[in-house]
Amino acid sequence: MAASRLPPATLTLKQFVRRQQVLLLYRRILQTIRQVPNDSDRKYLKDWAREEFKRNKSATEEASPTTEAQDLKEANGIVTTTGVRSICVREFSLDQGL
């Protein structure tokens, strides 16, 4: 059997597809954050998203179907089994009712 011509760091098809899904999720999160009206909130959310993706950069384990199902129940309908359906940004004020 001939040796593979691919470099050792080449992604499998499954890894490539997962990487594309993660990049799409990151872009969608940043697009949604751009809609936040308050500059300081927008900066905080952008920094938070960036740090979370950096923190999980080396994650390779995929969620099992049972773990994913539990996460979906906790997300109150924001996430579907195929990924993020929508991220809602709601305006709020800290001085309401005080």
mmCIF file as gemmi writes it, N, C-alpha and C atoms, coordinates in Angstrom:
data_model
loop_
_atom_site.group_PDB
_atom_site.id
_atom_site.type_symbol
_atom_site.label_atom_id
_atom_site.label_alt_id
_atom_site.label_comp_id
_atom_site.label_asym_id
_atom_site.label_entity_id
_atom_site.label_seq_id
_atom_site.pdbx_PDB_ins_code
_atom_site.Cartn_x
_atom_site.Cartn_y
_atom_site.Cartn_z
_atom_site.occupancy
_atom_site.B_iso_or_equiv
_atom_site.pdbx_formal_charge
_atom_site.auth_seq_id
_atom_site.auth_asym_id
_atom_site.pdbx_PDB_model_num
ATOM 1 N N . MET Axp A 1 ? 0.848 -1.173 0 1 0 ? 1 A 1
ATOM 2 C CA . MET Axp A 1 ? 0 0 0 1 0 ? 1 A 1
ATOM 3 C C . MET Axp A 1 ? 0.898 1.242 0 1 0 ? 1 A 1
ATOM 4 N N . ALA Axp A 2 ? 0.593 2.188 -0.845 1 0 ? 2 A 1
ATOM 5 C CA . ALA Axp A 2 ? 1.394 3.407 -0.984 1 0 ? 2 A 1
ATOM 6 C C . ALA Axp A 2 ? 1.122 4.36 0.181 1 0 ? 2 A 1
ATOM 7 N N . ALA Axp A 3 ? 2.134 5.099 0.54 1 0 ? 3 A 1
ATOM 8 C CA . ALA Axp A 3 ? 1.987 6.086 1.608 1 0 ? 3 A 1
ATOM 9 C C . ALA Axp A 3 ? 1.105 7.223 1.127 1 0 ? 3 A 1
ATOM 10 N N . SER Axp A 4 ? 0.363 7.809 2.048 1 0 ? 4 A 1
ATOM 11 C CA . SER Axp A 4 ? -0.528 8.917 1.717 1 0 ? 4 A 1
ATOM 12 C C . SER Axp A 4 ? 0.276 10.16 1.372 1 0 ? 4 A 1
ATOM 13 N N . ARG Axp A 5 ? -0.196 10.901 0.415 1 0 ? 5 A 1
ATOM 14 C CA . ARG Axp A 5 ? 0.447 12.16 0.044 1 0 ? 5 A 1
ATOM 15 C C . ARG Axp A 5 ? -0.023 13.323 0.918 1 0 ? 5 A 1
ATOM 16 N N . LEU Axp A 6 ? -1.048 13.091 1.671 1 0 ? 6 A 1
ATOM 17 C CA . LEU Axp A 6 ? -1.592 14.157 2.503 1 0 ? 6 A 1
ATOM 18 C C . LEU Axp A 6 ? -0.676 14.426 3.69 1 0 ? 6 A 1
ATOM 19 N N . PRO Axp A 7 ? -0.52 15.692 4.05 1 0 ? 7 A 1
ATOM 20 C CA . PRO Axp A 7 ? 0.276 15.987 5.247 1 0 ? 7 A 1
ATOM 21 C C . PRO Axp A 7 ? -0.412 15.416 6.484 1 0 ? 7 A 1
ATOM 22 N N . PRO Axp A 8 ? 0.345 15.102 7.532 1 0 ? 8 A 1
ATOM 23 C CA . PRO Axp A 8 ? -0.242 14.484 8.727 1 0 ? 8 A 1
ATOM 24 C C . PRO Axp A 8 ? -1.318 15.326 9.404 1 0 ? 8 A 1
ATOM 25 N N . ALA Axp A 9 ? -1.292 16.649 9.237 1 0 ? 9 A 1
ATOM 26 C CA . ALA Axp A 9 ? -2.26 17.521 9.909 1 0 ? 9 A 1
ATOM 27 C C . ALA Axp A 9 ? -3.543 17.723 9.1 1 0 ? 9 A 1
ATOM 28 N N . THR Axp A 10 ? -3.723 16.996 8.034 1 0 ? 10 A 1
ATOM 29 C CA . THR Axp A 10 ? -4.913 17.147 7.207 1 0 ? 10 A 1
ATOM 30 C C . THR Axp A 10 ? -6.15 16.688 7.967 1 0 ? 10 A 1
ATOM 31 N N . LEU Axp A 11 ? -7.223 17.472 7.865 1 0 ? 11 A 1
ATOM 32 C CA . LEU Axp A 11 ? -8.482 17.152 8.543 1 0 ? 11 A 1
ATOM 33 C C . LEU Axp A 11 ? -9.229 16.061 7.799 1 0 ? 11 A 1
ATOM 34 N N . THR Axp A 12 ? -9.943 15.243 8.548 1 0 ? 12 A 1
ATOM 35 C CA . THR Axp A 12 ? -10.848 14.286 7.923 1 0 ? 12 A 1
ATOM 36 C C . THR Axp A 12 ? -12.06 15.065 7.416 1 0 ? 12 A 1
ATOM 37 N N . LEU Axp A 13 ? -12.886 14.419 6.619 1 0 ? 13 A 1
ATOM 38 C CA . LEU Axp A 13 ? -14.09 15.086 6.11 1 0 ? 13 A 1
ATOM 39 C C . LEU Axp A 13 ? -14.989 15.519 7.268 1 0 ? 13 A 1
ATOM 40 N N . LYS Axp A 14 ? -15.158 14.648 8.249 1 0 ? 14 A 1
ATOM 41 C CA . LYS Axp A 14 ? -16.008 14.965 9.405 1 0 ? 14 A 1
ATOM 42 C C . LYS Axp A 14 ? -15.45 16.169 10.174 1 0 ? 14 A 1
ATOM 43 N N . GLN Axp A 15 ? -14.121 16.213 10.363 1 0 ? 15 A 1
ATOM 44 C CA . GLN Axp A 15 ? -13.498 17.336 11.065 1 0 ? 15 A 1
ATOM 45 C C . GLN Axp A 15 ? -13.651 18.623 10.256 1 0 ? 15 A 1
ATOM 46 N N . PHE Axp A 16 ? -13.495 18.517 8.949 1 0 ? 16 A 1
ATOM 47 C CA . PHE Axp A 16 ? -13.631 19.69 8.082 1 0 ? 16 A 1
ATOM 48 C C . PHE Axp A 16 ? -15.044 20.264 8.154 1 0 ? 16 A 1
ATOM 49 N N . VAL Axp A 17 ? -16.03 19.391 8.075 1 0 ? 17 A 1
ATOM 50 C CA . VAL Axp A 17 ? -17.428 19.831 8.134 1 0 ? 17 A 1
ATOM 51 C C . VAL Axp A 17 ? -17.72 20.461 9.484 1 0 ? 17 A 1
ATOM 52 N N . ARG Axp A 18 ? -17.239 19.844 10.568 1 0 ? 18 A 1
ATOM 53 C CA . ARG Axp A 18 ? -17.461 20.4 11.909 1 0 ? 18 A 1
ATOM 54 C C . ARG Axp A 18 ? -16.811 21.777 12.036 1 0 ? 18 A 1
ATOM 55 N N . ARG Axp A 19 ? -15.602 21.906 11.472 1 0 ? 19 A 1
ATOM 56 C CA . ARG Axp A 19 ? -14.908 23.202 11.522 1 0 ? 19 A 1
ATOM 57 C C . ARG Axp A 19 ? -15.706 24.279 10.797 1 0 ? 19 A 1
ATOM 58 N N . GLN Axp A 20 ? -16.274 23.929 9.651 1 0 ? 20 A 1
ATOM 59 C CA . GLN Axp A 20 ? -17.091 24.883 8.901 1 0 ? 20 A 1
ATOM 60 C C . GLN Axp A 20 ? -18.329 25.278 9.692 1 0 ? 20 A 1
ATOM 61 N N . GLN Axp A 21 ? -18.936 24.318 10.389 1 0 ? 21 A 1
ATOM 62 C CA . GLN Axp A 21 ? -20.111 24.621 11.212 1 0 ? 21 A 1
ATOM 63 C C . GLN Axp A 21 ? -19.748 25.558 12.353 1 0 ? 21 A 1
ATOM 64 N N . VAL Axp A 22 ? -18.611 25.337 12.972 1 0 ? 22 A 1
ATOM 65 C CA . VAL Axp A 22 ? -18.17 26.19 14.079 1 0 ? 22 A 1
ATOM 66 C C . VAL Axp A 22 ? -17.894 27.603 13.575 1 0 ? 22 A 1
ATOM 67 N N . LEU Axp A 23 ? -17.227 27.721 12.429 1 0 ? 23 A 1
ATOM 68 C CA . LEU Axp A 23 ? -16.95 29.044 11.864 1 0 ? 23 A 1
ATOM 69 C C . LEU Axp A 23 ? -18.243 29.776 11.51 1 0 ? 23 A 1
ATOM 70 N N . LEU Axp A 24 ? -19.215 29.061 10.973 1 0 ? 24 A 1
ATOM 71 C CA . LEU Axp A 24 ? -20.507 29.663 10.648 1 0 ? 24 A 1
ATOM 72 C C . LEU Axp A 24 ? -21.211 30.138 11.921 1 0 ? 24 A 1
ATOM 73 N N . LEU Axp A 25 ? -21.155 29.323 12.962 1 0 ? 25 A 1
ATOM 74 C CA . LEU Axp A 25 ? -21.749 29.721 14.238 1 0 ? 25 A 1
ATOM 75 C C . LEU Axp A 25 ? -21.086 30.982 14.773 1 0 ? 25 A 1
ATOM 76 N N . TYR Axp A 26 ? -19.766 31.047 14.718 1 0 ? 26 A 1
ATOM 77 C CA . TYR Axp A 26 ? -19.02 32.217 15.194 1 0 ? 26 A 1
ATOM 78 C C . TYR Axp A 26 ? -19.43 33.471 14.413 1 0 ? 26 A 1
ATOM 79 N N . ARG Axp A 27 ? -19.522 33.346 13.098 1 0 ? 27 A 1
ATOM 80 C CA . ARG Axp A 27 ? -19.942 34.492 12.274 1 0 ? 27 A 1
ATOM 81 C C . ARG Axp A 27 ? -21.347 34.95 12.635 1 0 ? 27 A 1
ATOM 82 N N . ARG Axp A 28 ? -22.255 33.995 12.83 1 0 ? 28 A 1
ATOM 83 C CA . ARG Axp A 28 ? -23.636 34.353 13.174 1 0 ? 28 A 1
ATOM 84 C C . ARG Axp A 28 ? -23.714 35.029 14.542 1 0 ? 28 A 1
ATOM 85 N N . ILE Axp A 29 ? -22.927 34.556 15.469 1 0 ? 29 A 1
ATOM 86 C CA . ILE Axp A 29 ? -22.903 35.18 16.796 1 0 ? 29 A 1
ATOM 87 C C . ILE Axp A 29 ? -22.419 36.616 16.68 1 0 ? 29 A 1
ATOM 88 N N . LEU Axp A 30 ? -21.329 36.835 15.924 1 0 ? 30 A 1
ATOM 89 C CA . LEU Axp A 30 ? -20.81 38.195 15.757 1 0 ? 30 A 1
ATOM 90 C C . LEU Axp A 30 ? -21.807 39.09 15.018 1 0 ? 30 A 1
ATOM 91 N N . GLN Axp A 31 ? -22.504 38.547 14.035 1 0 ? 31 A 1
ATOM 92 C CA . GLN Axp A 31 ? -23.52 39.339 13.324 1 0 ? 31 A 1
ATOM 93 C C . GLN Axp A 31 ? -24.64 39.747 14.273 1 0 ? 31 A 1
ATOM 94 N N . THR Axp A 32 ? -25.041 38.848 15.134 1 0 ? 32 A 1
ATOM 95 C CA . THR Axp A 32 ? -26.103 39.156 16.092 1 0 ? 32 A 1
ATOM 96 C C . THR Axp A 32 ? -25.632 40.178 17.113 1 0 ? 32 A 1
ATOM 97 N N . ILE Axp A 33 ? -24.395 40.05 17.558 1 0 ? 33 A 1
ATOM 98 C CA . ILE Axp A 33 ? -23.847 40.996 18.534 1 0 ? 33 A 1
ATOM 99 C C . ILE Axp A 33 ? -23.806 42.401 17.952 1 0 ? 33 A 1
ATOM 100 N N . ARG Axp A 34 ? -23.587 42.525 16.655 1 0 ? 34 A 1
ATOM 101 C CA . ARG Axp A 34 ? -23.566 43.856 16.015 1 0 ? 34 A 1
ATOM 102 C C . ARG Axp A 34 ? -24.899 44.586 16.158 1 0 ? 34 A 1
ATOM 103 N N . GLN Axp A 35 ? -25.967 43.852 16.423 1 0 ? 35 A 1
ATOM 104 C CA . GLN Axp A 35 ? -27.292 44.464 16.551 1 0 ? 35 A 1
ATOM 105 C C . GLN Axp A 35 ? -27.541 45.018 17.952 1 0 ? 35 A 1
ATOM 106 N N . VAL Axp A 36 ? -26.67 44.742 18.892 1 0 ? 36 A 1
ATOM 107 C CA . VAL Axp A 36 ? -26.826 45.243 20.265 1 0 ? 36 A 1
ATOM 108 C C . VAL Axp A 36 ? -26.603 46.747 20.252 1 0 ? 36 A 1
ATOM 109 N N . PRO Axp A 37 ? -27.556 47.533 20.736 1 0 ? 37 A 1
ATOM 110 C CA . PRO Axp A 37 ? -27.456 48.988 20.628 1 0 ? 37 A 1
ATOM 111 C C . PRO Axp A 37 ? -26.385 49.629 21.516 1 0 ? 37 A 1
ATOM 112 N N . ASN Axp A 38 ? -26.145 49.094 22.69 1 0 ? 38 A 1
ATOM 113 C CA . ASN Axp A 38 ? -25.204 49.697 23.632 1 0 ? 38 A 1
ATOM 114 C C . ASN Axp A 38 ? -23.773 49.289 23.295 1 0 ? 38 A 1
ATOM 115 N N . ASP Axp A 39 ? -22.889 50.284 23.108 1 0 ? 39 A 1
ATOM 116 C CA . ASP Axp A 39 ? -21.502 50.013 22.723 1 0 ? 39 A 1
ATOM 117 C C . ASP Axp A 39 ? -20.757 49.158 23.74 1 0 ? 39 A 1
ATOM 118 N N . SER Axp A 40 ? -20.92 49.451 25.014 1 0 ? 40 A 1
ATOM 119 C CA . SER Axp A 40 ? -20.186 48.689 26.028 1 0 ? 40 A 1
ATOM 120 C C . SER Axp A 40 ? -20.699 47.248 26.105 1 0 ? 40 A 1
ATOM 121 N N . ASP Axp A 41 ? -22.019 47.046 25.964 1 0 ? 41 A 1
ATOM 122 C CA . ASP Axp A 41 ? -22.573 45.691 25.952 1 0 ? 41 A 1
ATOM 123 C C . ASP Axp A 41 ? -22.069 44.927 24.73 1 0 ? 41 A 1
ATOM 124 N N . ARG Axp A 42 ? -22.046 45.606 23.596 1 0 ? 42 A 1
ATOM 125 C CA . ARG Axp A 42 ? -21.573 44.984 22.353 1 0 ? 42 A 1
ATOM 126 C C . ARG Axp A 42 ? -20.12 44.542 22.493 1 0 ? 42 A 1
ATOM 127 N N . LYS Axp A 43 ? -19.281 45.415 23.061 1 0 ? 43 A 1
ATOM 128 C CA . LYS Axp A 43 ? -17.867 45.068 23.254 1 0 ? 43 A 1
ATOM 129 C C . LYS Axp A 43 ? -17.728 43.899 24.222 1 0 ? 43 A 1
ATOM 130 N N . TYR Axp A 44 ? -18.495 43.92 25.314 1 0 ? 44 A 1
ATOM 131 C CA . TYR Axp A 44 ? -18.441 42.831 26.29 1 0 ? 44 A 1
ATOM 132 C C . TYR Axp A 44 ? -18.818 41.497 25.632 1 0 ? 44 A 1
ATOM 133 N N . LEU Axp A 45 ? -19.912 41.485 24.879 1 0 ? 45 A 1
ATOM 134 C CA . LEU Axp A 45 ? -20.373 40.253 24.243 1 0 ? 45 A 1
ATOM 135 C C . LEU Axp A 45 ? -19.38 39.752 23.199 1 0 ? 45 A 1
ATOM 136 N N . LYS Axp A 46 ? -18.795 40.674 22.448 1 0 ? 46 A 1
ATOM 137 C CA . LYS Axp A 46 ? -17.81 40.291 21.436 1 0 ? 46 A 1
ATOM 138 C C . LYS Axp A 46 ? -16.584 39.678 22.097 1 0 ? 46 A 1
ATOM 139 N N . ASP Axp A 47 ? -16.099 40.304 23.159 1 0 ? 47 A 1
ATOM 140 C CA . ASP Axp A 47 ? -14.943 39.763 23.889 1 0 ? 47 A 1
ATOM 141 C C . ASP Axp A 47 ? -15.274 38.409 24.511 1 0 ? 47 A 1
ATOM 142 N N . TRP Axp A 48 ? -16.486 38.287 25.053 1 0 ? 48 A 1
ATOM 143 C CA . TRP Axp A 48 ? -16.91 37.022 25.652 1 0 ? 48 A 1
ATOM 144 C C . TRP Axp A 48 ? -16.935 35.911 24.605 1 0 ? 48 A 1
ATOM 145 N N . ALA Axp A 49 ? -17.543 36.189 23.45 1 0 ? 49 A 1
ATOM 146 C CA . ALA Axp A 49 ? -17.628 35.179 22.389 1 0 ? 49 A 1
ATOM 147 C C . ALA Axp A 49 ? -16.233 34.774 21.929 1 0 ? 49 A 1
ATOM 148 N N . ARG Axp A 50 ? -15.372 35.749 21.722 1 0 ? 50 A 1
ATOM 149 C CA . ARG Axp A 50 ? -14.009 35.474 21.275 1 0 ? 50 A 1
ATOM 150 C C . ARG Axp A 50 ? -13.276 34.585 22.282 1 0 ? 50 A 1
ATOM 151 N N . GLU Axp A 51 ? -13.383 34.921 23.568 1 0 ? 51 A 1
ATOM 152 C CA . GLU Axp A 51 ? -12.699 34.138 24.602 1 0 ? 51 A 1
ATOM 153 C C . GLU Axp A 51 ? -13.254 32.722 24.718 1 0 ? 51 A 1
ATOM 154 N N . GLU Axp A 52 ? -14.572 32.567 24.597 1 0 ? 52 A 1
ATOM 155 C CA . GLU Axp A 52 ? -15.165 31.229 24.667 1 0 ? 52 A 1
ATOM 156 C C . GLU Axp A 52 ? -14.697 30.352 23.505 1 0 ? 52 A 1
ATOM 157 N N . PHE Axp A 53 ? -14.622 30.926 22.32 1 0 ? 53 A 1
ATOM 158 C CA . PHE Axp A 53 ? -14.156 30.144 21.178 1 0 ? 53 A 1
ATOM 159 C C . PHE Axp A 53 ? -12.674 29.813 21.33 1 0 ? 53 A 1
ATOM 160 N N . LYS Axp A 54 ? -11.884 30.751 21.839 1 0 ? 54 A 1
ATOM 161 C CA . LYS Axp A 54 ? -10.458 30.473 22.083 1 0 ? 54 A 1
ATOM 162 C C . LYS Axp A 54 ? -10.299 29.388 23.138 1 0 ? 54 A 1
ATOM 163 N N . ARG Axp A 55 ? -11.099 29.481 24.209 1 0 ? 55 A 1
ATOM 164 C CA . ARG Axp A 55 ? -11.009 28.52 25.303 1 0 ? 55 A 1
ATOM 165 C C . ARG Axp A 55 ? -11.335 27.106 24.832 1 0 ? 55 A 1
ATOM 166 N N . ASN Axp A 56 ? -12.241 26.99 23.883 1 0 ? 56 A 1
ATOM 167 C CA . ASN Axp A 56 ? -12.666 25.674 23.396 1 0 ? 56 A 1
ATOM 168 C C . ASN Axp A 56 ? -12.017 25.291 22.068 1 0 ? 56 A 1
ATOM 169 N N . LYS Axp A 57 ? -10.982 26.013 21.685 1 0 ? 57 A 1
ATOM 170 C CA . LYS Axp A 57 ? -10.328 25.778 20.398 1 0 ? 57 A 1
ATOM 171 C C . LYS Axp A 57 ? -9.827 24.348 20.241 1 0 ? 57 A 1
ATOM 172 N N . SER Axp A 58 ? -9.314 23.786 21.295 1 0 ? 58 A 1
ATOM 173 C CA . SER Axp A 58 ? -8.736 22.456 21.194 1 0 ? 58 A 1
ATOM 174 C C . SER Axp A 58 ? -9.745 21.342 21.482 1 0 ? 58 A 1
ATOM 175 N N . ALA Axp A 59 ? -10.998 21.689 21.696 1 0 ? 59 A 1
ATOM 176 C CA . ALA Axp A 59 ? -12.02 20.676 21.987 1 0 ? 59 A 1
ATOM 177 C C . ALA Axp A 59 ? -12.206 19.776 20.774 1 0 ? 59 A 1
ATOM 178 N N . THR Axp A 60 ? -12.188 18.474 21.011 1 0 ? 60 A 1
ATOM 179 C CA . THR Axp A 60 ? -12.363 17.525 19.916 1 0 ? 60 A 1
ATOM 180 C C . THR Axp A 60 ? -13.539 16.597 20.154 1 0 ? 60 A 1
ATOM 181 N N . GLU Axp A 61 ? -13.982 16.474 21.387 1 0 ? 61 A 1
ATOM 182 C CA . GLU Axp A 61 ? -15.073 15.575 21.703 1 0 ? 61 A 1
ATOM 183 C C . GLU Axp A 61 ? -16.399 16.205 21.297 1 0 ? 61 A 1
ATOM 184 N N . GLU Axp A 62 ? -17.184 15.435 20.57 1 0 ? 62 A 1
ATOM 185 C CA . GLU Axp A 62 ? -18.501 15.934 20.172 1 0 ? 62 A 1
ATOM 186 C C . GLU Axp A 62 ? -19.527 15.491 21.2 1 0 ? 62 A 1
ATOM 187 N N . ALA Axp A 63 ? -20.563 16.279 21.338 1 0 ? 63 A 1
ATOM 188 C CA . ALA Axp A 63 ? -21.613 15.968 22.303 1 0 ? 63 A 1
ATOM 189 C C . ALA Axp A 63 ? -22.356 14.716 21.868 1 0 ? 63 A 1
ATOM 190 N N . SER Axp A 64 ? -22.687 13.883 22.833 1 0 ? 64 A 1
ATOM 191 C CA . SER Axp A 64 ? -23.481 12.695 22.53 1 0 ? 64 A 1
ATOM 192 C C . SER Axp A 64 ? -24.933 13.115 22.331 1 0 ? 64 A 1
ATOM 193 N N . PRO Axp A 65 ? -25.732 12.304 21.658 1 0 ? 65 A 1
ATOM 194 C CA . PRO Axp A 65 ? -27.148 12.676 21.455 1 0 ? 65 A 1
ATOM 195 C C . PRO Axp A 65 ? -27.895 12.924 22.756 1 0 ? 65 A 1
ATOM 196 N N . THR Axp A 66 ? -27.593 12.179 23.819 1 0 ? 66 A 1
ATOM 197 C CA . THR Axp A 66 ? -28.305 12.394 25.075 1 0 ? 66 A 1
ATOM 198 C C . THR Axp A 66 ? -27.886 13.711 25.715 1 0 ? 66 A 1
ATOM 199 N N . THR Axp A 67 ? -26.605 14.05 25.642 1 0 ? 67 A 1
ATOM 200 C CA . THR Axp A 67 ? -26.138 15.322 26.187 1 0 ? 67 A 1
ATOM 201 C C . THR Axp A 67 ? -26.736 16.472 25.398 1 0 ? 67 A 1
ATOM 202 N N . GLU Axp A 68 ? -26.763 16.326 24.086 1 0 ? 68 A 1
ATOM 203 C CA . GLU Axp A 68 ? -27.325 17.376 23.239 1 0 ? 68 A 1
ATOM 204 C C . GLU Axp A 68 ? -28.808 17.569 23.529 1 0 ? 68 A 1
ATOM 205 N N . ALA Axp A 69 ? -29.531 16.484 23.708 1 0 ? 69 A 1
ATOM 206 C CA . ALA Axp A 69 ? -30.963 16.582 24.013 1 0 ? 69 A 1
ATOM 207 C C . ALA Axp A 69 ? -31.189 17.314 25.338 1 0 ? 69 A 1
ATOM 208 N N . GLN Axp A 70 ? -30.365 17.027 26.325 1 0 ? 70 A 1
ATOM 209 C CA . GLN Axp A 70 ? -30.491 17.714 27.614 1 0 ? 70 A 1
ATOM 210 C C . GLN Axp A 70 ? -30.189 19.197 27.468 1 0 ? 70 A 1
ATOM 211 N N . ASP Axp A 71 ? -29.153 19.521 26.698 1 0 ? 71 A 1
ATOM 212 C CA . ASP Axp A 71 ? -28.811 20.922 26.46 1 0 ? 71 A 1
ATOM 213 C C . ASP Axp A 71 ? -29.958 21.651 25.768 1 0 ? 71 A 1
ATOM 214 N N . LEU Axp A 72 ? -30.633 20.968 24.858 1 0 ? 72 A 1
ATOM 215 C CA . LEU Axp A 72 ? -31.754 21.583 24.136 1 0 ? 72 A 1
ATOM 216 C C . LEU Axp A 72 ? -32.9 21.911 25.088 1 0 ? 72 A 1
ATOM 217 N N . LYS Axp A 73 ? -33.166 21.032 26.011 1 0 ? 73 A 1
ATOM 218 C CA . LYS Axp A 73 ? -34.243 21.283 26.969 1 0 ? 73 A 1
ATOM 219 C C . LYS Axp A 73 ? -33.928 22.517 27.807 1 0 ? 73 A 1
ATOM 220 N N . GLU Axp A 74 ? -32.661 22.666 28.174 1 0 ? 74 A 1
ATOM 221 C CA . GLU Axp A 74 ? -32.261 23.8 28.996 1 0 ? 74 A 1
ATOM 222 C C . GLU Axp A 74 ? -32.234 25.105 28.213 1 0 ? 74 A 1
ATOM 223 N N . ALA Axp A 75 ? -32.114 25.018 26.897 1 0 ? 75 A 1
ATOM 224 C CA . ALA Axp A 75 ? -32.013 26.217 26.071 1 0 ? 75 A 1
ATOM 225 C C . ALA Axp A 75 ? -33.374 26.848 25.762 1 0 ? 75 A 1
ATOM 226 N N . ASN Axp A 76 ? -34.462 26.236 26.201 1 0 ? 76 A 1
ATOM 227 C CA . ASN Axp A 76 ? -35.816 26.773 26.018 1 0 ? 76 A 1
ATOM 228 C C . ASN Axp A 76 ? -36.144 27.085 24.568 1 0 ? 76 A 1
ATOM 229 N N . GLY Axp A 77 ? -35.787 26.19 23.659 1 0 ? 77 A 1
ATOM 230 C CA . GLY Axp A 77 ? -36.194 26.344 22.266 1 0 ? 77 A 1
ATOM 231 C C . GLY Axp A 77 ? -35.301 27.216 21.424 1 0 ? 77 A 1
ATOM 232 N N . ILE Axp A 78 ? -34.224 27.75 21.952 1 0 ? 78 A 1
ATOM 233 C CA . ILE Axp A 78 ? -33.336 28.588 21.142 1 0 ? 78 A 1
ATOM 234 C C . ILE Axp A 78 ? -32.492 27.724 20.225 1 0 ? 78 A 1
ATOM 235 N N . VAL Axp A 79 ? -32.148 26.52 20.658 1 0 ? 79 A 1
ATOM 236 C CA . VAL Axp A 79 ? -31.276 25.644 19.887 1 0 ? 79 A 1
ATOM 237 C C . VAL Axp A 79 ? -32.084 24.463 19.373 1 0 ? 79 A 1
ATOM 238 N N . THR Axp A 80 ? -31.83 24.07 18.139 1 0 ? 80 A 1
ATOM 239 C CA . THR Axp A 80 ? -32.454 22.89 17.571 1 0 ? 80 A 1
ATOM 240 C C . THR Axp A 80 ? -31.418 21.78 17.511 1 0 ? 80 A 1
ATOM 241 N N . THR Axp A 81 ? -31.834 20.578 17.145 1 0 ? 81 A 1
ATOM 242 C CA . THR Axp A 81 ? -30.894 19.456 17.083 1 0 ? 81 A 1
ATOM 243 C C . THR Axp A 81 ? -29.869 19.636 15.975 1 0 ? 81 A 1
ATOM 244 N N . THR Axp A 82 ? -30.123 20.513 15.019 1 0 ? 82 A 1
ATOM 245 C CA . THR Axp A 82 ? -29.167 20.723 13.939 1 0 ? 82 A 1
ATOM 246 C C . THR Axp A 82 ? -28.243 21.892 14.219 1 0 ? 82 A 1
ATOM 247 N N . GLY Axp A 83 ? -28.388 22.545 15.354 1 0 ? 83 A 1
ATOM 248 C CA . GLY Axp A 83 ? -27.504 23.653 15.687 1 0 ? 83 A 1
ATOM 249 C C . GLY Axp A 83 ? -28.288 24.853 16.17 1 0 ? 83 A 1
ATOM 250 N N . VAL Axp A 84 ? -27.686 25.997 16.115 1 0 ? 84 A 1
ATOM 251 C CA . VAL Axp A 84 ? -28.332 27.207 16.59 1 0 ? 84 A 1
ATOM 252 C C . VAL Axp A 84 ? -29.336 27.678 15.551 1 0 ? 84 A 1
ATOM 253 N N . ARG Axp A 85 ? -30.562 27.843 15.969 1 0 ? 85 A 1
ATOM 254 C CA . ARG Axp A 85 ? -31.599 28.328 15.079 1 0 ? 85 A 1
ATOM 255 C C . ARG Axp A 85 ? -31.625 29.852 15.094 1 0 ? 85 A 1
ATOM 256 N N . SER Axp A 86 ? -31.562 30.425 16.271 1 0 ? 86 A 1
ATOM 257 C CA . SER Axp A 86 ? -31.564 31.875 16.367 1 0 ? 86 A 1
ATOM 258 C C . SER Axp A 86 ? -31.031 32.3 17.721 1 0 ? 86 A 1
ATOM 259 N N . ILE Axp A 87 ? -30.494 33.469 17.744 1 0 ? 87 A 1
ATOM 260 C CA . ILE Axp A 87 ? -30.047 34.065 18.991 1 0 ? 87 A 1
ATOM 261 C C . ILE Axp A 87 ? -30.819 35.363 19.14 1 0 ? 87 A 1
ATOM 262 N N . CYS Axp A 88 ? -31.555 35.476 20.218 1 0 ? 88 A 1
ATOM 263 C CA . CYS Axp A 88 ? -32.381 36.66 20.426 1 0 ? 88 A 1
ATOM 264 C C . CYS Axp A 88 ? -31.648 37.65 21.316 1 0 ? 88 A 1
ATOM 265 N N . VAL Axp A 89 ? -31.637 38.889 20.882 1 0 ? 89 A 1
ATOM 266 C CA . VAL Axp A 89 ? -31.057 39.958 21.691 1 0 ? 89 A 1
ATOM 267 C C . VAL Axp A 89 ? -32.213 40.818 22.153 1 0 ? 89 A 1
ATOM 268 N N . ARG Axp A 90 ? -32.38 40.891 23.466 1 0 ? 90 A 1
ATOM 269 C CA . ARG Axp A 90 ? -33.475 41.679 24.02 1 0 ? 90 A 1
ATOM 270 C C . ARG Axp A 90 ? -32.893 42.865 24.75 1 0 ? 90 A 1
ATOM 271 N N . GLU Axp A 91 ? -33.546 44.002 24.586 1 0 ? 91 A 1
ATOM 272 C CA . GLU Axp A 91 ? -33.106 45.186 25.313 1 0 ? 91 A 1
ATOM 273 C C . GLU Axp A 91 ? -33.597 45.094 26.751 1 0 ? 91 A 1
ATOM 274 N N . PHE Axp A 92 ? -32.803 45.579 27.659 1 0 ? 92 A 1
ATOM 275 C CA . PHE Axp A 92 ? -33.205 45.597 29.051 1 0 ? 92 A 1
ATOM 276 C C . PHE Axp A 92 ? -32.58 46.805 29.706 1 0 ? 92 A 1
ATOM 277 N N . SER Axp A 93 ? -33.165 47.171 30.807 1 0 ? 93 A 1
ATOM 278 C CA . SER Axp A 93 ? -32.658 48.314 31.559 1 0 ? 93 A 1
ATOM 279 C C . SER Axp A 93 ? -32.517 47.898 33.002 1 0 ? 93 A 1
ATOM 280 N N . LEU Axp A 94 ? -31.422 48.266 33.613 1 0 ? 94 A 1
ATOM 281 C CA . LEU Axp A 94 ? -31.188 47.907 34.995 1 0 ? 94 A 1
ATOM 282 C C . LEU Axp A 94 ? -31.999 48.748 35.969 1 0 ? 94 A 1
ATOM 283 N N . ASP Axp A 95 ? -32.49 49.904 35.515 1 0 ? 95 A 1
ATOM 284 C CA . ASP Axp A 95 ? -33.213 50.771 36.435 1 0 ? 95 A 1
ATOM 285 C C . ASP Axp A 95 ? -34.721 50.573 36.398 1 0 ? 95 A 1
ATOM 286 N N . GLN Axp A 96 ? -35.225 49.588 35.703 1 0 ? 96 A 1
ATOM 287 C CA . GLN Axp A 96 ? -36.664 49.333 35.659 1 0 ? 96 A 1
ATOM 288 C C . GLN Axp A 96 ? -37.131 48.78 37.007 1 0 ? 96 A 1
ATOM 289 N N . GLY Axp A 97 ? -38.108 49.351 37.56 1 0 ? 97 A 1
ATOM 290 C CA . GLY Axp A 97 ? -38.722 48.873 38.789 1 0 ? 97 A 1
ATOM 291 C C . GLY Axp A 97 ? -37.914 49.156 40.049 1 0 ? 97 A 1
ATOM 292 N N . LEU Axp A 98 ? -36.864 49.956 39.932 1 0 ? 98 A 1
ATOM 293 C CA . LEU Axp A 98 ? -36.075 50.256 41.135 1 0 ? 98 A 1
ATOM 294 C C . LEU Axp A 98 ? -36.491 51.568 41.739 1 0 ? 98 A 1
